[in-house]
Amino acid sequence: MSNEARDTIFIGKKPLMAYVTSTLIQLANLPAVNIKARGLSIGRAVDVAQIIARKTENAGYSIGEIKIGSESLESQDGRTRNVSTIEIEVKRNTA
């Protein structure tokens, strides 16, 4: 398994706290973790990042770089659609 796959959390339809817990577990071992989402899951990714940054302020986690973009996907009816994407970096503060 490549290192990039381990430091990335892909947001889907699971409960919000499942992603928060998973991200915190990864942050215990890594200096930074990327939270990625696309489409309707973008709001959930932002919520995960905000929960970690706000609730664990004293533990020293903060939001780093945020990248937004779009991907072209082929829908089931064969048409090409653009889907919005977001990547949020959550990192351990170095202090």
Contacts in CASP RR format, 6 or more apart in sequence:
PFRMAT RR
TARGET T0000
AUTHOR 0000-0000-0000
METHOD contacts of the structure
MODEL  1
MSNEARDTIFIGKKPLMAYVTSTLIQLANLPAVNIKARGLSIGRAVDVAQ
IIARKTENAGYSIGEIKIGSESLESQDGRTRNVSTIEIEVKRNTA
6 26 0 8 1.000
6 30 0 8 1.000
7 26 0 8 1.000
7 30 0 8 1.000
7 32 0 8 1.000
7 33 0 8 1.000
7 34 0 8 1.000
8 33 0 8 1.000
8 34 0 8 1.000
8 35 0 8 1.000
8 36 0 8 1.000
9 19 0 8 1.000
9 22 0 8 1.000
9 23 0 8 1.000
9 26 0 8 1.000
9 33 0 8 1.000
9 34 0 8 1.000
9 35 0 8 1.000
9 36 0 8 1.000
9 48 0 8 1.000
10 36 0 8 1.000
10 37 0 8 1.000
11 19 0 8 1.000
11 35 0 8 1.000
11 36 0 8 1.000
11 37 0 8 1.000
11 41 0 8 1.000
11 44 0 8 1.000
11 45 0 8 1.000
11 48 0 8 1.000
12 19 0 8 1.000
12 37 0 8 1.000
12 41 0 8 1.000
12 44 0 8 1.000
13 41 0 8 1.000
16 44 0 8 1.000
16 47 0 8 1.000
16 48 0 8 1.000
16 51 0 8 1.000
19 35 0 8 1.000
19 44 0 8 1.000
19 45 0 8 1.000
19 48 0 8 1.000
20 48 0 8 1.000
20 51 0 8 1.000
20 52 0 8 1.000
23 33 0 8 1.000
23 35 0 8 1.000
23 48 0 8 1.000
23 52 0 8 1.000
23 90 0 8 1.000
24 52 0 8 1.000
24 56 0 8 1.000
26 33 0 8 1.000
27 33 0 8 1.000
27 52 0 8 1.000
27 61 0 8 1.000
27 90 0 8 1.000
27 92 0 8 1.000
31 91 0 8 1.000
31 92 0 8 1.000
32 64 0 8 1.000
32 89 0 8 1.000
32 90 0 8 1.000
32 91 0 8 1.000
32 92 0 8 1.000
33 89 0 8 1.000
33 90 0 8 1.000
33 91 0 8 1.000
34 87 0 8 1.000
34 88 0 8 1.000
34 89 0 8 1.000
34 90 0 8 1.000
35 45 0 8 1.000
35 48 0 8 1.000
35 49 0 8 1.000
35 87 0 8 1.000
35 88 0 8 1.000
35 89 0 8 1.000
35 90 0 8 1.000
36 45 0 8 1.000
36 85 0 8 1.000
36 86 0 8 1.000
36 87 0 8 1.000
36 88 0 8 1.000
37 43 0 8 1.000
37 44 0 8 1.000
37 45 0 8 1.000
37 85 0 8 1.000
37 86 0 8 1.000
38 71 0 8 1.000
38 83 0 8 1.000
38 84 0 8 1.000
38 85 0 8 1.000
38 86 0 8 1.000
39 83 0 8 1.000
39 84 0 8 1.000
39 85 0 8 1.000
42 84 0 8 1.000
42 85 0 8 1.000
42 86 0 8 1.000
45 86 0 8 1.000
45 88 0 8 1.000
46 86 0 8 1.000
46 88 0 8 1.000
49 63 0 8 1.000
49 88 0 8 1.000
49 90 0 8 1.000
50 63 0 8 1.000
52 61 0 8 1.000
52 90 0 8 1.000
53 61 0 8 1.000
53 62 0 8 1.000
53 63 0 8 1.000
53 90 0 8 1.000
60 92 0 8 1.000
60 93 0 8 1.000
60 95 0 8 1.000
61 90 0 8 1.000
61 91 0 8 1.000
61 92 0 8 1.000
61 93 0 8 1.000
62 90 0 8 1.000
62 91 0 8 1.000
62 93 0 8 1.000
63 88 0 8 1.000
63 89 0 8 1.000
63 90 0 8 1.000
63 91 0 8 1.000
64 88 0 8 1.000
64 89 0 8 1.000
64 90 0 8 1.000
64 91 0 8 1.000
65 89 0 8 1.000
66 86 0 8 1.000
66 87 0 8 1.000
66 88 0 8 1.000
66 89 0 8 1.000
67 86 0 8 1.000
67 87 0 8 1.000
68 84 0 8 1.000
68 85 0 8 1.000
68 86 0 8 1.000
68 87 0 8 1.000
69 84 0 8 1.000
69 85 0 8 1.000
69 86 0 8 1.000
70 82 0 8 1.000
70 83 0 8 1.000
70 84 0 8 1.000
70 85 0 8 1.000
71 82 0 8 1.000
71 83 0 8 1.000
71 85 0 8 1.000
72 80 0 8 1.000
72 81 0 8 1.000
72 82 0 8 1.000
72 83 0 8 1.000
73 80 0 8 1.000
73 81 0 8 1.000
73 82 0 8 1.000
73 83 0 8 1.000
74 80 0 8 1.000
74 81 0 8 1.000
75 81 0 8 1.000
END
